[in-house]
Amino acid sequence: MNTSIKKIASYFLVIMVLVFTILALLGIWDIIDYENIIQKLLTTLIVIFCSAAVILFVFSVLLKEKDN
């Protein structure tokens, strides 16, 4: 199960990098207004980071399996 979570997280990170790269290229070529999008992306990343920190806390502290 641990390896499947790592694979899912890896694919998610790769997809995020691709999306950010595409948006950056579109902003560089003035196809989209990147200033508003960058602000929304950073806010979204902060929210994702905070929720991931809470989930990590729950898994590591509250749902920790005790070794016998």
C-alpha positions in Angstrom: 0.0 0.0 0.0 2.9 2.3 0.7 4.3 2.0 -2.8 0.9 2.8 -4.4 0.7 6.0 -2.4 4.2 7.0 -3.5 3.2 6.3 -7.1 0.1 8.4 -6.9 1.9 11.2 -5.2 4.7 11.0 -7.9 2.2 11.2 -10.8 0.3 14.0 -9.1 3.6 16.0 -8.7 4.5 15.4 -12.4 1.1 16.6 -13.5 1.4 19.7 -11.4 4.9 20.5 -12.9 3.4 20.1 -16.4 0.5 22.4 -15.7 2.8 25.1 -14.2 5.1 24.8 -17.1 2.3 25.2 -19.6 0.9 28.2 -17.8 4.3 29.8 -17.5 4.9 29.3 -21.3 1.4 30.8 -22.1 2.2 33.7 -19.8 5.6 34.3 -21.4 4.1 34.4 -24.8 1.3 36.8 -23.6 -1.4 34.4 -24.6 -2.9 34.6 -21.1 -2.7 37.2 -18.3 -0.4 35.4 -16.0 -0.4 37.8 -13.1 -3.9 36.9 -11.9 -3.3 33.2 -12.6 0.0 33.2 -10.6 -1.8 34.7 -7.6 -4.5 32.0 -7.7 -2.0 29.2 -8.2 0.1 30.3 -5.2 -3.0 30.6 -3.1 -4.1 27.1 -4.2 -0.6 25.7 -3.4 -0.8 27.2 0.1 -4.1 25.5 0.7 -2.9 22.2 -0.6 0.2 22.4 1.5 -1.8 23.2 4.7 -4.2 20.3 4.0 -1.3 17.9 3.3 0.3 19.0 6.6 -2.9 18.2 8.5 -3.3 14.9 6.8 0.3 14.0 7.6 -0.3 14.9 11.2 -3.4 12.7 11.4 -1.6 9.8 9.8 1.6 10.1 11.9 0.1 10.9 15.3 -3.5 9.9 15.5 -3.5 6.8 13.3 -0.1 5.5 14.3 0.1 1.8 14.7 1.8 0.6 17.8 4.6 -2.0 17.4 4.2 -5.1 19.6 
